[in-house]
Amino acid sequence: YTTQLATTGNVGAVTFTTTGASSQLHVSSTGVVTTSGTLTPGTYSVVRTDVDADGNTGVWGFQLTVTGTNVAESQAVTKAVVLAPRVAITSHNLVISAAGKSVVFTRPKVQCTGATCTATAWITQRQGHFVKRGGKEVLVSKVVTLGTVSFTVGAGSTGRPRLNLNAAGRKAIGGANRANLPLRVVLHASTKGGNTDARTVNVV
């Protein structure tokens, strides 16, 4: 008797854990199930874990019922790959829009895979200024958050949440415009129970 385990929701190839499998049922790392010769009537089962190419793990189970001499029937197969949400920034530029004098915003493009992403996106910039220390001017810098937004995107979908810039963000945009200089910032996105992504982008 031989059969192939199936999975759903996985990303890429799945590797099946076979440690501790029963002596009557043999399971390969690719999910091929075979029996050890002729089995006496009865029920044989095994439950283990699996992992896909992105490191998402799941639980699989297989049960085989033998009725009569040399008759094998697959009674039940359960399988699951528990996917973690993954968020990815796909914007290369941030387009700034205004809604009145005090409201400046942008809509970063963010893609979600695996499971629904309950996420946050924010923009940062390293800013510096000179201070005098011991009679010398020293450059002091720090990372400043220019704006943030919380949003939800379904698995397999792309979202463009409205990210309002705060006072620091509006000041940075205004300073770059007055100086006619390009503005480079870091766009971050993080999803609950998943990953964090970051990309340096241009503000246009």
C-alpha positions as CSV (number, residue, x, y, z in Angstrom):
1,Y,0.0,0.0,0.0
2,T,1.3,3.5,-0.9
3,T,-0.2,7.0,-1.0
4,Q,0.9,10.6,-1.0
5,L,0.0,13.1,1.7
6,A,-1.4,16.4,0.5
7,T,-1.2,19.9,2.1
8,T,-3.0,23.2,1.6
9,G,-1.9,26.8,2.2
10,N,1.8,26.1,2.0
11,V,4.5,28.2,0.4
12,G,6.8,26.1,-1.7
13,A,7.8,22.5,-1.0
14,V,6.8,20.9,2.3
15,T,9.1,18.7,4.4
16,F,7.4,16.1,6.6
17,T,8.7,15.1,10.0
18,T,9.0,11.3,10.2
19,T,10.7,10.9,13.5
20,G,8.7,8.6,15.7
21,A,6.5,7.2,13.0
22,S,5.0,3.8,13.6
23,S,6.8,0.6,12.6
24,Q,3.9,-0.3,10.3
25,L,3.6,3.0,8.5
26,H,6.6,4.6,6.8
27,V,6.5,8.2,5.8
28,S,9.2,9.9,3.7
29,S,10.2,13.5,4.0
30,T,8.3,14.2,0.8
31,G,5.1,12.7,2.3
32,V,4.9,9.3,0.6
33,V,3.2,6.8,2.9
34,T,3.9,3.1,2.6
35,T,3.2,0.0,4.7
36,S,5.7,-2.6,6.0
37,G,4.4,-5.6,4.0
38,T,1.2,-7.4,5.0
39,L,-0.7,-5.9,7.9
40,T,-3.1,-7.7,10.2
41,P,-6.6,-6.2,10.5
42,G,-6.7,-3.1,12.6
43,T,-6.2,0.7,12.7
44,Y,-2.8,2.3,12.2
45,S,-2.2,6.0,12.6
46,V,0.6,8.5,12.9
47,V,0.5,12.3,13.7
48,R,3.6,14.5,13.1
49,T,4.5,18.0,12.0
50,D,5.6,19.6,8.6
51,V,7.3,22.8,7.5
52,D,7.3,24.7,4.2
53,A,9.9,26.7,2.4
54,D,9.1,29.9,4.3
55,G,9.4,28.2,7.7
56,N,5.6,28.0,8.3
57,T,4.8,24.9,10.3
58,G,1.7,22.7,10.5
59,V,0.4,19.3,11.8
60,W,-0.4,16.3,9.7
61,G,-2.0,13.1,10.5
62,F,-2.7,9.8,8.7
63,Q,-4.9,6.9,9.6
64,L,-5.0,3.6,7.9
65,T,-7.7,0.9,8.6
66,V,-7.1,-2.7,7.4
67,T,-10.2,-4.9,7.1
68,G,-9.8,-8.5,6.0
69,T,-6.7,-10.1,4.6
70,N,-4.3,-7.9,2.7
71,V,-6.9,-5.2,2.3
72,A,-5.8,-1.7,3.1
73,E,-8.1,1.4,3.0
74,S,-7.3,5.0,3.7
75,Q,-9.8,6.0,6.3
76,A,-8.8,9.5,7.1
77,V,-6.2,12.1,6.2
78,T,-5.9,15.4,8.0
79,K,-3.3,18.0,7.1
80,A,-2.7,21.6,7.8
81,V,0.0,24.2,7.3
82,V,-0.4,27.1,9.7
83,L,0.7,30.1,7.8
84,A,2.1,33.2,9.5
85,P,1.2,36.6,8.0
86,R,3.9,38.2,6.0
87,V,4.0,41.9,5.0
88,A,6.1,43.3,2.2
89,I,6.7,46.9,1.1
90,T,6.4,47.3,-2.6
91,S,6.6,51.1,-2.9
92,H,9.8,52.5,-4.4
93,N,8.6,56.1,-4.0
94,L,6.2,58.0,-1.7
95,V,3.9,60.5,-3.2
96,I,3.0,63.3,-0.8
97,S,-0.5,64.7,-0.9
98,A,-2.1,67.5,1.1
99,A,-5.6,68.0,2.5
100,G,-5.4,71.5,3.9
101,K,-2.5,73.3,5.4
102,S,-2.0,70.9,8.4
103,V,-2.8,67.5,6.8
104,V,-0.1,66.0,4.7
105,F,-0.2,62.3,3.9
106,T,1.0,59.5,1.6
107,R,-0.2,56.0,0.7
108,P,2.5,53.4,0.8
109,K,1.9,50.2,-1.1
110,V,2.0,47.1,1.1
111,Q,1.5,43.5,0.2
112,C,0.2,40.7,2.5
113,T,0.7,37.0,2.1
114,G,0.1,33.9,4.3
115,A,-2.7,35.1,6.5
116,T,-4.5,38.4,7.2
117,C,-2.1,41.1,8.2
118,T,-3.0,43.3,11.1
119,A,-0.2,45.7,10.5
120,T,1.5,49.0,11.2
121,A,3.4,51.2,8.8
122,W,5.6,54.1,9.7
123,I,8.2,56.4,8.2
124,T,11.5,57.4,9.8
125,Q,14.4,59.7,9.0
126,R,17.8,60.1,10.6
127,Q,18.2,63.8,11.4
128,G,21.2,65.5,12.8
129,H,22.4,68.9,14.0
130,F,25.7,70.3,15.3
131,V,26.3,71.0,19.0
132,K,29.3,72.5,20.8
133,R,31.2,70.1,23.0
134,G,34.6,71.0,24.5
135,G,34.9,73.9,22.2
136,K,34.3,71.7,19.1
137,E,31.2,71.3,17.0
138,V,30.0,67.7,17.0
139,L,27.3,66.2,14.8
140,V,24.5,64.6,16.8
141,S,21.9,62.5,15.0
142,K,18.8,60.5,16.0
143,V,16.1,58.6,14.2
144,V,12.8,60.6,14.0
145,T,9.4,59.1,13.3
146,L,7.6,61.2,10.6
147,G,4.3,59.4,10.6
148,T,2.5,56.1,11.3
149,V,-0.7,54.2,10.5
150,S,-2.4,51.0,11.5
151,F,-4.2,48.9,9.0
152,T,-5.5,45.5,8.0
153,V,-4.9,43.7,4.6
154,G,-6.2,40.3,3.7
155,A,-3.9,37.5,2.6
156,G,-3.0,37.7,-1.0
157,S,-4.0,41.4,-1.2
158,T,-2.3,44.7,-1.5
159,G,-3.2,47.7,0.6
160,R,-2.5,51.4,0.3
161,P,-3.2,52.8,3.8
162,R,-3.4,56.5,4.3
163,L,-0.3,57.5,6.4
164,N,-0.6,61.0,7.8
165,L,2.7,62.8,8.5
166,N,3.1,64.3,11.9
167,A,4.6,67.7,12.7
168,A,8.2,66.3,12.3
169,G,7.2,64.8,8.9
170,R,5.6,68.0,7.7
171,K,8.7,70.0,8.7
172,A,11.0,67.5,6.9
173,I,8.9,67.8,3.7
174,G,8.8,71.5,3.9
175,G,12.6,71.8,4.5
176,A,13.4,69.6,1.6
177,N,11.0,71.5,-0.7
178,R,12.5,74.9,0.2
179,A,16.0,73.7,-0.3
180,N,15.0,71.9,-3.5
181,L,16.7,68.8,-2.2
182,P,15.6,65.1,-2.6
183,L,14.2,63.5,0.6
184,R,15.1,60.0,1.5
185,V,13.3,58.2,4.3
186,V,12.9,54.7,5.6
187,L,9.5,53.1,5.2
188,H,8.7,50.3,7.7
189,A,5.9,47.8,7.9
190,S,5.2,45.2,10.6
191,T,2.4,42.7,11.1
192,K,1.2,41.1,14.3
193,G,2.4,37.5,14.6
194,G,4.5,37.9,11.5
195,N,7.5,39.8,10.1
196,T,8.8,43.4,9.8
197,D,9.9,44.8,6.5
198,A,11.8,48.1,5.8
199,R,12.9,49.9,2.6
200,T,14.6,53.2,1.9
201,V,12.4,55.2,-0.5
202,N,12.3,58.6,-2.2
203,V,9.7,61.2,-1.3
204,V,8.4,62.8,-4.5
